Amino acid sequence: MTLLVGSNRHGRFGPVVADWLLDRLRAHPGLVPEVLDVAGTDLPTTFATTPEATAALAEITPKLAGADAFVVLTPEYNHSFPAGLKNVIDWHFSEWRAKPVGLVSYGGLAGGLRASEHLRQVFAELHAVTVRDTVSFHNAGALFDDGGRLRDPSGPDAAAKTMLDQLVWWGRALREAKERRPYDDV
């Protein structure tokens, strides 16, 4: 499975949440996470297949194509998700098809939930299946200590377990279904 870290803003908080999330992913049976960080991508927004775009896609596309499932970690910027995340999503189509997506968000009062809801619409258009339960960090900066550890992990840990259980179930179910009948036949 691929963890897509969606923030590319200078001074971002995403790596703190990503580190917490990676611990849960690695501990969950059946998941072997690979990380794709939007901040490390260099895709143009013109969708022109330049040599630079081709080189960037050579690193990104295999991580998406080879994944049975995704967890997308997004902040909320201006009531939605970041442009860099949308750019990585939009450069791909078949890589998302008939695969499950778990959503983890963070932000201020809304905890990134508006960004998650926008992502549900985008992934539905790409024929991906977003799992019902999410993980959301409201006022995220106050929830973690200076060492990047959650002050009270009980709620987020329980939410992550539920979401990851659903993600694994959907990942297996969709993989088995595609083995019997390729999704392209639909």
C-alpha angles and dihedrals in degrees: 000000000000126000108208111201103204106193124093100164118128110259091016124178093213097098090060092055091040092056091051091047094048090057089056093045093050092048095049115096113246098020126109106176127213117189127226111182116197089210089065095052125093105196120152118233093227095075089227113150095233121162088257092053091046090053092048092047091051087066099037106040098058091054090054097039094049096049122100090197142008139217112201116201111199138173120211114248116180093342094310144058126288123279091233090059091049089050093055090046093048095051087066136053116156091042090071099041117122094352129121124246126200117200127217118179140178137186144109125311094334093048092221093295093133089056090051092051091051090049090053089061093048094048092047088058089052091052093249122138117231113206116238101239122066138182116237131183113204112200086001098187092063094049096063127061125228090273092057095254123133112251090216111016097175098094098040092043091053092046091049092050092052093047093046092048088054092045093052092047093050092043092055094041094050094043091052091046092051090050090057095041124006113237090231087072091065 
